[in-house]
Amino acid sequence: MTGAVTTAGPLPDGPDAYDVTVVGAGVVGSAIARELARLPLRIALLDASDDVGNGTSKANTAILHTGFDAVPGSLEAGLVREGRRLLASYAADSGIPVEPVGALLVAWNEEQYAALPGLADKAVRNGYRSARILPAEEVRAREPELGPGVLGALHVPDESVICPWTTTLAYATQAVRAGVDLHLCCPVLSVAPGPADAPHTLATGRGPLRTRYLVNAAGLYADEIDRMLGHADFKVTPRRGQLIVFDELARGLVRHILLPVPDARGKGVLVAPTVYGNVMLGPTAEDLDDKTATGSTAEGLALLREKGRRILPALLEEEVTAVYAGLRAGTGQEDYAVRAHPAQRYVTVGGIRSTGLTASMAIAAHVVELLADGGLPVAGRRELEPVRMPNLGEAFPRPYRDAAMIAADPEYGRIVCHCERVTRGEIRDALAGTVPPGSLDGLRRRTRARGGRCQGCHCGAAVRALFEEARR
């Protein structure tokens, strides 16, 4: 039985409406809901926004990590390693585009070059044995457009780029089709913990919701939900990452993910190809107080251009198609803040940084184990019906080039967005999807419409008309 997808009106009420409720429909929360959908239980997935993956998950660096540089022995290291294996297989089965381009950690000075053996050793301690140090001449042969002064690099051949938008949507789609109720535009305002076996009562912007078990995957707001349950294990400090997206004509300049040698603040500014055919530069790392500060700044973009000019000088001569910023949930800790509170039938999933996309399926399995340890019945697990997502990757077949698809349905041959070559058929399918977009931005993440060099200047009116017609 397919679950409900709601954006307005009261929530299902009753003395014990749901067995488990997941707060936060980002990539991790959606993965948890999908994993819970295997069980014969009533599951709800809530999010304050009008779409899934509308927070940190939509604005990350879209890398499928190997986990080579995680803290050895940490929870993150193990979950990233397992999550990469699970997600790579799931992506292949579900049509999520992945390109295994590999990564180079480029050393530009003696200090950075001296750090490479330690990073190679860390990779081995994390179970990854394919990394090797390359001399400057081999690095230059692999990436001829690199700026001057390269001393060497650590080559990590199994790092990949992936579509983060399709990943979150695939999880949520599969969860809903398996019976999970997805309630959007549903912020959690307070939680009244239930004593003993009594359900918790969540006060939301759409009325009360009762649930026996609660999972907090609220991202930037995970610490606030945690405090509602009486805990103060961590504090989320939003870390803004600004990025610049360059036109598809820049794609030929770069062959790998180009990473800096990391420092204590993170992986630093990188240059990476995307599955959509363009090139990304970023992110910055700015600790803020405002959890809504997703605007770009002149200072941040100037810093990125300065870094980019050092890494790949020719990139700065290419056209910029977009700039954006995302907020990561920094906690000041070197590991994920995943905490089980069995007596409360509650699990916190906090501090999930940029590796959360890679680790998402493994995090989900781990959370279900924690819930089971706290008494959640997990008998009767079932296999989920497979899902096949529309391809957004430029390296894979797309409808406008598929003669058989066009012959069967001419709408796949009628291009609406010429920059990204998006057809009426793709827009129609997205608008009629199991989890339809709640906005034009949501439609862009499902189709790439309005995401190209003109940013909707030419196709915007036509795309909006199709969107509004579907909403009517």
N, C-alpha and C positions, 0 to 999 in steps of 0.2 A: 504494500500500500504506500503510495507516494505521500510524503509529508506536506504540510502546508507551508507556503511562503507568504508572509504577511508584512505589511508596512504601516498599517493603521488599524485602529479599533482595539477593543479589549482583548486580552490574552485569554487562553483557555483557563477556566477557574475550576476549583474543586478542592477537596481536602488533600489530595495527593496527585496533582496534575501530571508531574513528570518524575521519572526515576532519576535522570541526570540532566542537568542544565549546564551548558558550556557558555561562558560569558566571553565574547570576543570572537568575531568571525574573520580573523586574519588567516594567514596560511597555517599557523599552528592550531588555532581554535577549530578551523574547518577540518584539519586533519584529524583532530581528536574526535570531532563529531562523526566523521566518516568511520573511524575505528569503532566507536561505540555503536554505530548503526549495524554492526555485525551481530549484536546481542538482541534478544527478544524483549526489549525494554522501550519505554517511552522517553525519547531524547529531544531536548530543545537546544537550539543554537541561537544566541542573542547577539545583536550588535547595535551600537548607538547610531551608526550611519545608515545610509540607504542602500548599501551594497556590501558584498563580501570583499575582503582584501582591500579595504578603502583607507587603511592607515599606513603603518610602516610597510606592510606587505606590497603595496603598489609602487613603492619608491626606493627599492633597494638596488644593489648592484648586479642582481640577476646572475650570480655565479653558483654553479653546482660544485661545492668544495670537496676536496679530498680529505680535509681535516689534517693535513700534514703539519700545520703550525699551531694546532690547538695545544692547550696545556696538557702534557701527558698525564694520564690517569684521571683526568677530570670527567665529570658527567658529560660535558659538552663534547669532549674528544670521542668518547664511545658512541654517543648518539649521532654525531656527524658522520663517523665512519659507517655505522649501520644505516643511517638515513640515506647516505649517498647511494648505497647498494639498492635500497628499497625504491628510492625515487627514480633512479636511472631505469630500473625495470618497469616501474609504473608509467613513467613518461613514454617509454617505447610502446607499451600496450595501449596507452590512452591518447596518443597523438600529440603529446606535449613536446614542442621542439627543443632539442638539445644539440649543441655543437661542441664536440670535444676538441677545443682548439689548443689546450695546454696553456701553461703560464710560465713566465720568466720573472723571477725576482731579480731585478737589475741593480747591481752595485755601481754607484757613481763615485765613490771615494774609498780610501783604504779601510776606514772603519767599517763601512758596509760590506766590503769584500771579505774582511776578516770575520764577519758575522755569518757568512754563508755556510761554513762547515758545521757550525752549531745548529743552524736551521736544518741542514741535511740530517744531522744526528737526531734532532727532534722529530723529523718525519719518520725515521726508522722506529723511534720509541712509540710513535703513534700508529705503527703497523703499516706505514707506507714506505715502500722500498724502491720506488722507481725514480725518485728525485736524484739529480746529479748536477755537479757544478760544471759550468761551461766556461771556457776561456773567452776573452773579449772577441777574438776573431770569429768564433763560432756563433756567438751572440749576434754579432754584426751581420753574419751571413743569414741568420734566421730573420732578423729584423733590420733591413738595410736603412730604414728611415729614422732609426734611433738617433738622438742627439749625440754630440761629441762627448768623449770622456768615459765611455763605458769600460769598466775593468773586468767584468765577468757577470755571471748570473747563475742562479739556481733554477734549473729546468724542472718543472712539475708537469709531466705530460698528460696527466689525467684530469686536470682542472677543465671545467666546461662552462659554457654559458647556456642559460635555460630561460624559458618564458615564465616569469613569476606570476603574471596575471592568469594565464591558463591553468597553472598548477592549483592556485587557490580555488578557482572556479570549478575545476574538475573534482576536487575534494567535496566542495559544497553540493555540487550537482549529484554526485554519487550518494552523499548522505541523505539528501532530500528524497531522491528516488527510492531509497531504502526505508523511508518512513520518518526521518528526522524533520521536526518542525523548525523552520528558520524564521525568526522574528526580527525584522530590521526596524530601524528608527525606534529603537527600544533601549534607551539608556537605563542602566541600573543606578537608582538613586540611593538606595540603602538596602541592607540585608538584615533581617531578623532571624538569627540562627535558631533552628528548631532543637528543643531539648530531646535527649534520648533518641527515640525513633521517629519523632515528629518531623515533618518536613520544614525546610527553611522557607521563609517567605521573602521574596525579592520585591521591593517596591520599584517599579519601573516607570518610565514616562508614558507607558500605555496601560498602567494598572498593575495589580499584584500578580505574581506568579509563584507557584509553590513547587518545590522540588526536594527530593530526598537527598540527592548528592549534588554537589556543586563543584565545577571546575572553573578556575579563574585564569583565563588566557587573554586578559584585557590589555596586554601590551603596555603602552605608556601609562595606563591607568591601573595596572595590576597592583601597585602598592596601595592605591586608594581602596580597591575592593578588599584587599588583604586586611586593611585596618577596620573595615566594616565587620570582619569576622574576629577582630580582637588581636591581630598580629601586626608586628612591626619588624619583620625580618630583613627588609630591604627598603630602599628608597629609590624611586626611578628619577633619574636626571635626564631629561631629553637631550640627546646629542644630535644636532642638526647636521645633515650631510647634503650639501648642495652639489648638483651635477650639471654638466653641459652635454647636450646630445648634438652630434655633428651629422650632417647630411650623408646619405648613402654613398655619395661620390667619394667620401673619405674612407670607405671600407677597405680599399686596396692598400692603404698605408700601414695596416697593422695585421699581423697573422696570429698573435698570441694575446692572452691577457698579460699586460705589462704591469707588474706589481712593484712597489718599492719594498725595500727591506723594512719590515714592520718595527714600530716602536711601541711604547707603553700605551699610547692613545689609540692604537688600532693599526689597520693595514695601510693607512695613508691614502694618497691620491694615486689612482690607477688609470690606465687607458685600456679599454676593453672593447672588442667588437660585441655587438648584440645579435640575438637571433633574428631581429627585425631588419638587419642589413646595414645598420649605421654604426657609429662609434661613440662611446661614452667616455667622458673625462670627469673624474671625481672619486670619492666625495670629500668635502671638507669634514672637519670634526669639531663642532662648536657646542660646548655645554651651555645649556640655557635653563631658564626657570619656567618658560612658557611652553606648555605642552601642545599649543596650537600654532607655534611659530614656524610655519612651513613656507614662508616667503624667501625668495632669493635676495641676496644683497650685493651691492656693487663691490664691496670688499671681498666677499666670498668668491665671486666670479673672477675678480682680478687675481686672487690667489691661485685659482684653478688654471687660469691662462698662464700665469708665471710658471707653475709646475709643469703644465703641458708643453710649454715651449722648451723646457729642458728635456723632457722625455721624448717628444715626437714633434720637432719644430714645424714640419709641414702641415701638421694637423691644424695649427692656428690659422692657416690660410684658407681653410675650408669653411663652408657655410654652416652656421648654427641653426638647427631646426627647433630646438627647445631647451629651456633650462627648467630645472625643478629641484625641489628639496624634500627630503624625508627626515623623519625624526626616529632615531633608534632609542631603545629603552636601556640606557646605561644605568648600572647599579653600583659602579665602583668595585664590583667583585669580578674575579677572573673566571667565574663559572656561571652556568645557568642557575637561577634561583627557583628550583623546583622543590616544593615542600608538600609533604602529605600530612594531614591532620585527621587521622582515622576517627577519633572520637567525635569530630564535627562532620564527618563524611564530606571532607573538603580537600581539594588539591589546588595549590597555587603553581602556576607555570609562568614565572616572571624572569626578567633579565635576559630574554631571548634576543640575542644580537643578530648580526647579519648572517650568521650561519644557520639561523632558524629555518630558512627555506630548505636548505639541504637536509637538516635534521628532522624536519616536520613529521615524517611518517614514523620515525623511531621515537620521537618525543611522544607521539600519540599512543604507541604501543606501551611505552613506559608508564604513561599516565593511567591507562586502563589497568595495568598491573598494580599500581598504587591504589586505585579505587577498589580493586578486588581484594587487596590486603586489608582494606577498610570495611569489607563486608559486602561490596557490590556483587550480586550474583552474575556470574559470567558463563554459566552453562548454556548450551544451545547456540554456540557461535555458528555463523553461516558465512558462506562466501557471498560477496556482493556481485550484483550484475555489473559486468564491465561497462565502462563509459568510453566514448570516443569523442574527443574534442576537435573542433575546427582548428586547422593549422594556421598559426600566425607567423611561422618561421619562413624567412626568405630562401633558405637553402632546401626547402621541401616543397612539394607540389602545392600550388594554390589554385583556387577555382578559375580565375581568369585565364589560366593557361591550360585548363583541363577540358579538352574537346568533348570527352564523354560526358562529363558533368553538365556542360553547356547544352549538349544535344538533348540530354534528359530533362533539363530545366534551364531555359534560356535566361532566367534571372541571374544565373551565375556568369553570364557573359555581358551583363549590363553594368559597366563600371560607374560608380557614384563618386568615389574618392580616387582621383587619378594619381595623386602623389604616392599613395600607398596601394593603389590598384585593388580597392575594395568594391565588391559588387553588391547589387541590390539583394541577391540571394543570401549573401552572408549577413547583411544587416537584418533582413527578414528573419533568418534563423536565430540570430542573437536575441532579437526582440521577442521571439516566441519560445525562448529557452526555458528550461526548468527553473533557473534562477535568472530572471530577466534583469537588464540594467535599470537602475533607478535614475540615471542621469545620462547626459551625453558623454561625460567622461567615462562612465561605466560602459557605454556602448563602444567607445574608443578602445578600452582595454579588452573587449571581446572581438574586435574586428580590425583595429588599427585605423578606422575611419577618423579623419581630422588629425592624424598623428604625424603627418609628413611635413614636407618643407613649407607648404603654405599655411599649415596649422588651421585648416578649415576655411581659409579665405574664399576658396572657390566652391568647395562642396558643402560648407556649413549649413546653408539654407536648405539644401536638399536632404541632408542627413537629419536635420532637425524636423523637417516635415514628416519623414518616415518615422521618427521617434514619437512625435506627437500623435500621428495617426494610430500607431500601435497602442498608445496609452488611452486613446478614446475607445 
